[in-house]
Amino acid sequence: MVGAVTPPKRTSAPRAYARPVSQAYTVTNLREVEDAAARHGFSEMQESRFPQRDLDARETGLSLHALRPGKRQPFAHRHREAEEVYVVLSGSGRVKLDDDVVEVGAMDAIRVSPETTRAFEAGPEGLEFLAFGPHRSGDAEMVHDFWGD
């Protein structure tokens, strides 16, 4: 039948779907994506979920981060090519962008050029935000001891 849509195929996660070759979209609940922070020993500071594979996204990068109250990301990062946009969902805190520190709160959107080093710090109620940008494998460089205090 022309124009018929095949329902999304379920993956192991209850609400996550994998995209068959003919599927034009994918639906994934971000809270059901594996927490990479826990896997790497950073669960006391934050949760970080990178759903690219769960979404079968080939070109788009997306991540969900939740910093615990008063905590900072354990390292900063920058890119060679990928510009990113961050959207604060809830809470408040600060983002350090190279040498500048900017206060952020719910529904603030922050565009960051690739070469700008960035890291977030949560306020007293925590900080939850999304990061969006093009997916470029091997494009990121981690920066340790970025806050310098």
BELSUL-V685625 format. One record per residue. RES is the residue in three letters. SS is DSSP state (H for helix, E for strand, C for the rest). PHI is phi in whole degrees, -180 to 180 (NA if undefined). Layout:
RES|SS|PHI + RES|SS|PHI
This chain:
MET|C|NA + VAL|C|-69 + GLY|C|82 + ALA|C|-70 + VAL|C|-109 + THR|C|-82 + PRO|C|-63 + PRO|C|-60 + LYS|E|-83 + ARG|E|-75 + THR|C|-100 + SER|C|-66 + ALA|C|-72 + PRO|C|-56 + ARG|C|-113 + ALA|C|-90 + TYR|E|-126 + ALA|E|-101 + ARG|C|-94 + PRO|C|-65 + VAL|C|-52 + SER|C|-88 + GLN|C|-83 + ALA|C|-95 + TYR|C|-153 + THR|C|-140 + VAL|C|-119 + THR|C|-140 + ASN|C|-82 + LEU|H|-62 + ARG|H|-71 + GLU|H|-94 + VAL|C|-77 + GLU|C|-54 + ASP|E|-85 + ALA|H|-67 + ALA|H|-63 + ALA|H|-63 + ARG|H|-61 + HIS|C|-102 + GLY|C|84 + PHE|C|-110 + SER|C|-66 + GLU|C|-70 + MET|C|-101 + GLN|E|-164 + GLU|E|-116 + SER|E|-141 + ARG|E|-125 + PHE|C|-119 + PRO|C|-88 + GLN|H|-55 + ARG|H|-68 + ASP|H|-60 + LEU|H|-87 + ASP|C|57 + ALA|C|-82 + ARG|C|-94 + GLU|C|-115 + THR|E|-105 + GLY|E|-100 + LEU|E|-148 + SER|E|-148 + LEU|E|-115 + HIS|E|-126 + ALA|E|-134 + LEU|E|-86 + ARG|C|-71 + PRO|C|-50 + GLY|C|73 + LYS|C|-100 + ARG|E|-112 + GLN|C|-61 + PRO|C|-69 + PHE|C|-158 + ALA|E|-98 + HIS|E|-154 + ARG|E|-146 + HIS|E|-127 + ARG|C|-85 + GLU|C|-128 + ALA|C|-86 + GLU|C|-76 + GLU|E|-128 + VAL|E|-123 + TYR|E|-111 + VAL|E|-126 + VAL|E|-77 + LEU|E|-87 + SER|E|-157 + GLY|E|81 + SER|E|-152 + GLY|E|168 + ARG|E|-137 + VAL|E|-125 + LYS|E|-97 + LEU|E|-122 + ASP|C|55 + ASP|C|-97 + ASP|E|-96 + VAL|E|-120 + VAL|E|-122 + GLU|E|-73 + VAL|E|-134 + GLY|E|-148 + ALA|C|-51 + MET|C|72 + ASP|C|-74 + ALA|E|-115 + ILE|E|-125 + ARG|E|-93 + VAL|E|-128 + SER|C|-68 + PRO|C|-54 + GLU|C|-80 + THR|C|-78 + THR|C|-78 + ARG|E|-140 + ALA|E|-159 + PHE|E|-109 + GLU|E|-136 + ALA|E|-85 + GLY|E|-83 + PRO|E|-66 + GLU|E|-105 + GLY|E|88 + LEU|E|-150 + GLU|E|-119 + PHE|E|-150 + LEU|E|-105 + ALA|E|-122 + PHE|E|-127 + GLY|E|178 + PRO|E|-71 + HIS|C|-83 + ARG|C|-130 + SER|C|-59 + GLY|C|76 + ASP|C|-83 + ALA|E|-89 + GLU|E|-124 + MET|E|-81 + VAL|E|-128 + HIS|C|-94 + ASP|C|54 + PHE|C|-74 + TRP|C|-73 + GLY|C|65 + ASP|C|-133
